[in-house]
């Protein structure tokens, strides 16, 4: 059984969904259980890894060393 995680809209609920360069709608979220942040892809109903979120926002990521 996986650990329960309570995700809420980041910045005290002030973050707003936005249309990324990819056309997907993203929302910046905060996990009240672990303290981590992540982008939630409202189009695909999935949380994104940093690299995937950056690709949606800015296209292909050139600097691979940031994602090792």
N, C-alpha and C positions, 0 to 999 in steps of 0.2 A: 504494500500500500504506500503510495507516495504521500509526502508531506503536504498538508493543506497550505495553500498560499492565498492570501487576501490581497488582490490587486485593486488599486484605486487610481483615479485620475491624479497625475502628478501636480506639484506646486499647489497643494491644498485645494485641488479641484479646479484650478484656474486654467489648466491647459485645454486647448481646443483642438478638435480634429482638423487635419489639413490634408490637402491633396498633394501628394508627392509627385516628383518628376515622372515616375513610372505610371501615374494615373491612379495608384492605390491611395486610399484614405488611411492615414496613420494617426495614432494618438499616443502621446508620451504618458507612461504609467509608472506607478511606484508600488512596490510590494511592501505592505505594512508588516508582513511577517518576517521578511529577510532584510529589508532596507535596500534592495536592489531596484534599479530602474530599467525599463525596457520600452521599446516601441511596440504597440499593438496594431496589427494590420487589420483594420475593420473590414476590408474588402475580402480577405481570405480567412478571417476569424482565427488568426494565429499571432503569437508573440514572436518577434524577430530577434535574431542574434544581431549584434552591432553591425557586422559586415553587411548583412542582408538589409538592414534598415538604411545604412549609408548608400547602398546600391539603389534602393528605391528612391532616396532623396536626391542623389547627385549622379546617378549613372554608375558605370563601372568604376571600381576603386583601383587606382594605379599603384598605391603604396602597400604592397603585400606585407611588409614587415610589421605593420601595426596590428595584424591579425594572426600572428603566430601563436 
